[in-house]
Amino acid sequence: MIRQIAFLTQVLFASSVSLLTQASRGHGDYRYNTLTVPMYAEVLKLVLSLISLFSEYNIHRSAEVPFEFKFTNFLGASVPAVLYLITNNLNFFVIKEIGALSFQILNNLKIVTAAILFQLALKKPLSPLKWRAIILLTIGSLISQLKDCIMDGSNGFNGSFGGYAAQFLTCWLSAAASVYCEVYLKNTKQSIHWQNAQLYIWGLLLSIFALIGRGDSRGIAVLWDGHDFLSLLLTCSIAFCGLATAFVLKYLDNIAKNFAVVAAMFVAAIASVLWLNEKFTLHLGIGLAIASIATDLYVRDKSTLAMTPPPATKEMEHSPLLDKNQGSRV
């Protein structure tokens, strides 16, 4: 049950993050310092994780302690914290340059980057069908960004080059953080709330350093100046999306996480057309269709290059070692 709840929560908040980021910007630039939103989100995630941790400890007081401090584990938590800090702040720039819907669609490219990193870092080879699905997903995502009519002197895309370049960078950084985070969360049997707390301590410290390092003429007022109800909702969405992502990586995997991103794409598409006055263009419709087909192929194909079972033979079917209740498995 916890897996389904985590997955649905990630779909809901992953789509709301991009939509609320665009809505909170209004018609101009962001009125608030964009470094403060991820910082407040880290505070909220840390508080919720600590509350859950102590509640878990009180319930299982007589059992094994659900957390244990190890400096190496704590230090390791800084790696995804740095990567997520960069991506969370780059997202504001990307959405400003290319829009919430384009941002959500191009987030599908995280499947591509995650697959490559899976192959390189975790030695998990992918089947030829999965690679075809990845190529198809890339094509669909690119088609969705084309303008209906290309004017003279135009590059044919809806957003700016800087926006697309930043989104490409965030796809790699986010995939690297997710792969590392999955290994980190599954490496020990400690409480997920304790593991999350260590991640968010680093996230909060790094956010504070980034805010101080950038500087702001408003001084201490930067902490609240420009914030409103939409930025508050955005902070909560980022926090709950981060918590849901941790549970998905802990109890499912990166494939499920990226599939949630695809599901969020459709939620964002509907919401953008209905409430943000996005135009549902022909290229957008074709791109969405291709991306959804590619994702379906990727998820349905369970095979890998390293684990292809041999074909069953008649001798195997009549083998006394065959467990009839397990089909063709011994």
C-alpha positions as CSV (number, residue, x, y, z in Angstrom):
1,M,0.0,0.0,0.0
2,I,2.8,2.4,0.8
3,R,4.2,2.0,-2.7
4,Q,1.0,3.0,-4.4
5,I,0.5,6.0,-2.1
6,A,4.1,7.1,-2.7
7,F,3.7,6.8,-6.5
8,L,0.4,8.6,-6.7
9,T,1.7,11.3,-4.3
10,Q,4.8,11.9,-6.6
11,V,2.6,12.1,-9.7
12,L,0.3,14.7,-8.0
13,F,3.1,16.9,-6.6
14,A,5.5,16.5,-9.5
15,S,2.9,18.1,-11.8
16,S,1.9,20.7,-9.3
17,V,5.5,21.9,-8.7
18,S,5.9,23.0,-12.3
19,L,2.5,24.5,-12.5
20,L,2.8,26.5,-9.3
21,T,6.3,27.7,-10.2
22,Q,4.9,29.2,-13.4
23,A,1.8,30.6,-11.6
24,S,3.8,32.2,-8.8
25,R,5.9,34.1,-11.3
26,G,3.0,36.0,-12.6
27,H,3.5,38.0,-15.8
28,G,7.1,39.1,-15.0
29,D,10.0,37.8,-13.0
30,Y,9.8,36.0,-9.6
31,R,8.9,38.5,-6.9
32,Y,10.6,36.3,-4.2
33,N,14.1,35.1,-4.0
34,T,14.0,31.7,-5.7
35,L,16.6,30.3,-3.3
36,T,14.2,30.7,-0.3
37,V,11.6,28.3,-1.6
38,P,13.8,25.2,-1.8
39,M,15.3,26.2,1.6
40,Y,11.8,26.3,3.2
41,A,11.0,23.0,1.5
42,E,14.1,21.5,3.2
43,V,12.9,22.8,6.6
44,L,9.5,21.3,6.1
45,K,10.9,17.9,4.9
46,L,13.3,17.8,7.8
47,V,10.6,18.6,10.4
48,L,8.2,15.9,9.0
49,S,11.0,13.3,8.8
50,L,12.0,13.9,12.4
51,I,8.4,13.8,13.6
52,S,8.0,10.5,11.8
53,L,11.3,9.2,13.1
54,F,10.5,9.8,16.7
55,S,7.0,8.5,16.3
56,E,8.5,5.3,14.8
57,Y,10.9,5.1,17.7
58,N,8.2,5.4,20.3
59,I,6.1,2.7,18.6
60,H,9.0,0.3,18.4
61,R,10.8,1.3,21.5
62,S,11.4,-2.3,22.7
63,A,12.6,-3.4,19.2
64,E,15.8,-2.6,17.4
65,V,16.6,1.1,17.3
66,P,15.5,2.3,13.8
67,F,18.4,4.7,13.4
68,E,22.1,4.8,14.0
69,F,24.5,7.6,13.3
70,K,27.5,6.7,11.0
71,F,29.6,9.6,9.8
72,T,30.3,7.9,6.4
73,N,26.6,7.6,5.7
74,F,26.0,11.1,6.8
75,L,28.8,12.4,4.6
76,G,27.4,10.3,1.7
77,A,24.1,12.1,2.0
78,S,25.7,15.3,0.9
79,V,26.2,14.1,-2.7
80,P,22.5,14.0,-3.7
81,A,21.8,17.0,-1.5
82,V,24.3,19.1,-3.6
83,L,22.8,17.8,-6.9
84,Y,19.2,18.4,-5.8
85,L,20.1,21.9,-4.6
86,I,21.4,22.7,-8.1
87,T,18.5,21.2,-10.0
88,N,15.8,22.7,-7.7
89,N,17.1,26.2,-8.3
90,L,17.7,25.6,-12.1
91,N,14.1,24.6,-12.4
92,F,13.0,28.2,-11.7
93,F,15.0,29.4,-14.6
94,V,13.9,26.6,-16.9
95,I,10.2,27.1,-16.3
96,K,10.6,30.9,-16.8
97,E,12.3,30.3,-20.2
98,I,10.3,27.4,-21.7
99,G,7.1,27.2,-19.6
100,A,5.6,24.6,-17.1
101,L,4.2,22.2,-19.7
102,S,7.4,22.1,-21.8
103,F,9.4,21.6,-18.6
104,Q,7.2,18.7,-17.6
105,I,7.4,17.1,-21.1
106,L,11.2,17.4,-21.3
107,N,11.5,15.9,-17.8
108,N,10.8,12.6,-19.7
109,L,14.4,12.8,-20.9
110,K,15.4,11.8,-17.3
111,I,14.5,8.3,-18.4
112,V,17.2,8.5,-21.1
113,T,19.8,9.9,-18.7
114,A,18.8,7.5,-15.9
115,A,19.1,4.5,-18.3
116,I,22.6,5.6,-19.4
117,L,23.7,6.0,-15.8
118,F,22.1,2.7,-14.8
119,Q,24.2,1.0,-17.5
120,L,27.4,2.8,-16.6
121,A,27.2,3.1,-12.8
122,L,25.1,0.2,-11.7
123,K,26.0,-2.3,-14.5
124,K,22.4,-2.9,-15.4
125,P,22.3,-3.5,-19.1
126,L,19.1,-2.6,-21.0
127,S,17.4,-4.7,-23.7
128,P,17.4,-3.5,-27.3
129,L,13.6,-2.8,-27.0
130,K,14.2,-0.5,-24.1
131,W,16.9,1.5,-26.0
132,R,14.4,1.8,-28.9
133,A,11.8,3.1,-26.5
134,I,14.4,5.7,-25.2
135,I,15.1,6.9,-28.7
136,L,11.4,7.2,-29.4
137,L,10.8,9.1,-26.2
138,T,13.6,11.6,-27.1
139,I,12.0,12.1,-30.5
140,G,8.5,12.6,-29.0
141,S,9.8,15.1,-26.5
142,L,11.6,17.1,-29.2
143,I,8.6,17.1,-31.5
144,S,6.4,18.5,-28.7
145,Q,8.6,21.6,-28.5
146,L,8.4,22.5,-32.2
147,K,6.4,25.6,-33.2
148,D,3.4,25.1,-35.5
149,C,4.9,27.6,-38.0
150,I,8.6,28.4,-38.3
151,M,9.2,32.0,-39.0
152,D,12.3,33.4,-40.8
153,G,15.2,33.7,-38.3
154,S,13.5,31.4,-35.8
155,N,15.1,28.2,-34.5
156,G,11.7,26.4,-34.6
157,F,11.5,25.8,-30.9
158,N,9.1,27.4,-28.4
159,G,11.7,28.3,-25.7
160,S,15.1,29.9,-25.5
161,F,18.4,28.1,-26.0
162,G,19.4,28.8,-22.5
163,G,16.2,27.3,-21.1
164,Y,16.7,24.1,-23.1
165,A,20.4,23.9,-22.2
166,A,19.5,24.3,-18.5
167,Q,16.8,21.6,-18.8
168,F,19.3,19.2,-20.4
169,L,21.7,19.8,-17.5
170,T,19.0,19.2,-14.9
171,C,18.1,15.9,-16.5
172,W,21.6,14.7,-16.1
173,L,22.0,16.1,-12.6
174,S,18.6,14.8,-11.4
175,A,19.2,11.3,-12.9
176,A,22.6,11.2,-11.2
177,A,21.1,12.2,-7.9
178,S,18.3,9.7,-8.2
179,V,20.6,6.8,-9.0
180,Y,22.9,7.7,-6.1
181,C,20.0,8.3,-3.8
182,E,18.5,4.9,-4.6
183,V,21.7,3.2,-3.7
184,Y,22.0,5.3,-0.6
185,L,18.4,4.5,0.6
186,K,18.6,0.8,-0.2
187,N,22.2,0.3,1.1
188,T,21.1,-0.1,4.8
189,K,18.1,-1.3,6.6
190,Q,17.8,1.8,8.7
191,S,14.6,3.8,9.0
192,I,13.8,5.8,5.8
193,H,12.9,8.7,8.1
194,W,16.4,8.7,9.5
195,Q,17.9,8.5,6.0
196,N,15.7,11.3,4.8
197,A,16.6,13.4,7.8
198,Q,20.3,13.2,6.9
199,L,19.6,14.2,3.3
200,Y,17.5,17.2,4.4
201,I,20.1,18.4,7.0
202,W,22.6,18.7,4.2
203,G,19.9,20.2,1.9
204,L,19.1,22.9,4.5
205,L,22.7,23.7,5.2
206,L,23.6,24.0,1.5
207,S,20.5,26.2,0.8
208,I,21.5,28.6,3.6
209,F,25.0,28.8,2.3
210,A,23.7,29.4,-1.3
211,L,21.4,32.2,-0.1
212,I,24.1,33.9,1.9
213,G,26.6,33.5,-1.0
214,R,24.3,35.1,-3.5
215,G,23.5,38.1,-1.4
216,D,20.4,40.3,-1.7
217,S,19.9,44.0,-1.2
218,R,16.8,43.4,0.8
219,G,18.8,41.9,3.7
220,I,16.9,39.8,6.2
221,A,13.7,40.8,4.5
222,V,14.6,38.5,1.6
223,L,13.3,35.6,3.7
224,W,9.7,36.8,3.4
225,D,9.6,39.6,0.8
226,G,7.6,38.7,-2.3
227,H,6.1,35.5,-0.9
228,D,2.4,34.9,-1.1
229,F,-0.1,32.0,-1.0
230,L,1.1,30.6,-4.3
231,S,4.8,30.5,-3.1
232,L,3.6,28.8,0.1
233,L,1.8,26.1,-2.0
234,L,4.9,25.7,-4.1
235,T,7.0,25.2,-1.0
236,C,4.7,22.5,0.3
237,S,4.5,20.8,-3.2
238,I,8.3,20.7,-3.4
239,A,8.5,19.2,0.1
240,F,5.9,16.5,-0.4
241,C,7.3,15.7,-3.9
242,G,10.7,15.2,-2.3
243,L,9.3,13.0,0.4
244,A,7.3,10.9,-2.1
245,T,10.4,10.5,-4.3
246,A,12.4,9.1,-1.4
247,F,9.8,6.5,-0.7
248,V,9.5,5.5,-4.4
249,L,13.3,5.1,-4.6
250,K,13.4,3.2,-1.3
251,Y,10.5,0.8,-2.0
252,L,10.4,0.8,-5.8
253,D,13.1,2.1,-8.1
254,N,14.2,4.8,-10.6
255,I,12.0,3.2,-13.3
256,A,8.9,3.8,-11.2
257,K,10.1,7.3,-10.4
258,N,10.5,8.2,-14.0
259,F,7.2,6.6,-14.9
260,A,5.6,8.9,-12.3
261,V,7.2,11.8,-14.2
262,V,5.5,10.7,-17.4
263,A,2.2,10.4,-15.6
264,A,2.7,13.9,-14.2
265,M,3.2,15.1,-17.8
266,F,-0.4,14.4,-18.7
267,V,-1.7,16.0,-15.5
268,A,0.4,19.1,-16.3
269,A,-0.8,19.1,-19.9
270,I,-4.5,19.2,-18.9
271,A,-4.0,21.7,-16.2
272,S,-1.9,24.0,-18.4
273,V,-4.5,24.1,-21.2
274,L,-7.4,24.6,-18.7
275,W,-5.8,27.2,-16.3
276,L,-2.6,28.6,-17.7
277,N,-3.9,29.3,-21.2
278,E,-1.4,27.0,-22.9
279,K,-2.3,26.2,-26.5
280,F,-2.7,22.5,-27.3
281,T,-0.9,22.5,-30.6
282,L,-0.6,19.7,-33.2
283,H,3.1,19.2,-32.4
284,L,2.3,19.0,-28.7
285,G,-0.4,16.4,-29.3
286,I,1.9,14.3,-31.5
287,G,4.8,14.6,-29.0
288,L,2.6,13.5,-26.1
289,A,1.3,10.5,-28.0
290,I,4.8,9.4,-29.0
291,A,6.2,9.9,-25.5
292,S,3.3,7.9,-24.0
293,I,3.9,5.0,-26.5
294,A,7.6,5.0,-25.8
295,T,7.0,4.9,-22.1
296,D,4.6,2.1,-22.4
297,L,7.2,0.1,-24.4
298,Y,9.9,0.8,-21.8
299,V,7.8,-0.2,-18.8
300,R,6.3,-3.3,-20.3
301,D,9.6,-4.8,-21.4
302,K,10.9,-6.6,-18.4
303,S,13.9,-8.2,-20.1
304,T,17.6,-7.2,-19.9
305,L,20.7,-8.2,-21.8
306,A,22.1,-10.0,-18.8
307,M,19.1,-12.0,-17.8
308,T,17.4,-13.7,-20.8
309,P,15.9,-17.1,-19.8
310,P,16.6,-20.0,-22.1
311,P,13.7,-21.4,-24.1
312,A,11.8,-24.2,-22.5
313,T,12.2,-27.7,-24.1
314,K,10.1,-30.8,-24.0
315,E,12.7,-32.5,-21.7
316,M,12.4,-29.6,-19.3
317,E,8.6,-29.8,-19.3
318,H,8.8,-33.5,-18.2
319,S,11.6,-33.0,-15.7
320,P,10.8,-34.3,-12.2
321,L,12.5,-31.2,-10.8
322,L,9.9,-28.9,-12.4
323,D,7.5,-27.3,-9.9
324,K,4.2,-27.4,-11.6
325,N,2.9,-24.6,-9.3
326,Q,5.6,-22.3,-10.6
327,G,5.2,-22.9,-14.3
328,S,8.5,-23.2,-16.0
329,R,10.6,-22.2,-13.0
330,V,12.5,-24.8,-10.9
